[in-house]
């Protein structure tokens, strides 16, 4: 069974940090592009970050540049999103997705996780 499972969300104060995990089962994600997305209530889903399966290139949405870092641990079949200096506007459900084409930016993803809630509030 092919699955992506996000974890690591929670409640943090502004300026705090969280590390989200995206663990794959049923396939090996090292040659997939892995994207992180988020969706806040009443808003459209937006791309946050992506790591390429082809060469490991990373990409970030402008609002998170310098604060978020995407990485992968192939031995654990897991991709991470380290989130620092969190802001209330980062509050959303965060999803990871895998694209077998291996390149970020195509807009096509084969697998999606169920999401993990991130709440940034004082």
MOBELJO-V368415 format. One record per residue. N is the residue number from 1. RES is the residue in one letter. PHI is phi in whole degrees, -180 to 180 (999 if undefined). PSI is psi in radians with two decimals (* if undefined). Layout:
N,RES,PHI,PSI
N,RES,PHI,PSI
This chain:
1,X,999,2.21
2,X,-84,2.21
3,X,-145,2.59
4,X,-123,2.29
5,X,-127,2.08
6,X,-89,2.59
7,X,-153,2.95
8,X,103,-0.07
9,X,-72,2.98
10,X,166,-2.91
11,X,-104,2.19
12,X,-136,2.75
13,X,-82,2.71
14,X,-53,2.41
15,X,90,-0.17
16,X,-82,-3.09
17,X,-133,2.64
18,X,-142,2.66
19,X,-120,2.05
20,X,-91,2.53
21,X,-118,2.53
22,X,-127,1.81
23,X,-102,2.25
24,X,-101,2.51
25,X,-138,2.63
26,X,85,-0.12
27,X,-159,2.85
28,X,-102,2.11
29,X,-89,0.02
30,X,-64,-0.48
31,X,-104,0.20
32,X,-96,2.61
33,X,-78,2.35
34,X,-117,2.12
35,X,-110,2.55
36,X,-108,2.33
37,X,-127,2.84
38,X,-145,2.67
39,X,-142,2.10
40,X,-94,2.72
41,X,-55,2.29
42,X,76,0.09
43,X,-122,2.79
44,X,-75,2.66
45,X,-65,2.39
46,X,-130,2.58
47,X,-74,2.42
48,X,-108,-0.84
49,X,-161,2.82
50,X,-152,2.53
51,X,-124,2.27
52,X,-77,2.48
53,X,-82,-0.26
54,X,-79,-0.86
55,X,-136,0.07
56,X,79,0.17
57,X,-60,2.53
58,X,-120,2.63
59,X,-140,2.57
60,X,-139,2.48
61,X,-67,2.55
62,X,-56,-0.66
63,X,-69,-0.26
64,X,-113,-0.05
65,X,-59,2.35
66,X,85,-0.18
67,X,-115,-0.62
68,X,-108,2.58
69,X,-136,2.21
70,X,-100,2.49
71,X,-153,2.90
72,X,-133,2.59
73,X,-123,1.71
74,X,-65,-0.54
75,X,-63,-0.54
76,X,-99,-0.01
77,X,54,0.77
78,X,-138,2.48
79,X,-115,2.50
80,X,-119,2.68
81,X,-129,1.83
82,X,-84,2.15
83,X,-119,2.01
84,X,-116,2.87
85,X,50,0.85
86,X,-66,2.53
87,X,-119,2.72
88,X,-55,-0.59
89,X,-71,-0.12
90,X,-80,-0.14
91,X,-61,2.19
92,X,-179,2.97
93,X,-87,2.23
94,X,-103,2.32
95,X,-122,2.54
96,X,-110,2.70
97,X,-146,2.62
98,X,-121,2.32
99,X,-117,2.01
100,X,-67,-0.31
101,X,-67,-0.40
102,X,85,0.00
103,X,-118,2.33
104,X,-73,2.57
105,X,102,-0.13
106,X,-74,-0.43
107,X,81,0.05
108,X,-112,2.13
109,X,-126,2.40
110,X,-90,-0.59
111,X,-133,2.53
112,X,-132,2.53
113,X,-86,3.11
114,X,-87,-0.24
115,X,97,2.67
116,X,-136,2.39
117,X,-81,2.28
118,X,-118,2.16
119,X,-124,2.16
120,X,-114,1.94
121,X,-158,2.56
122,X,-92,*
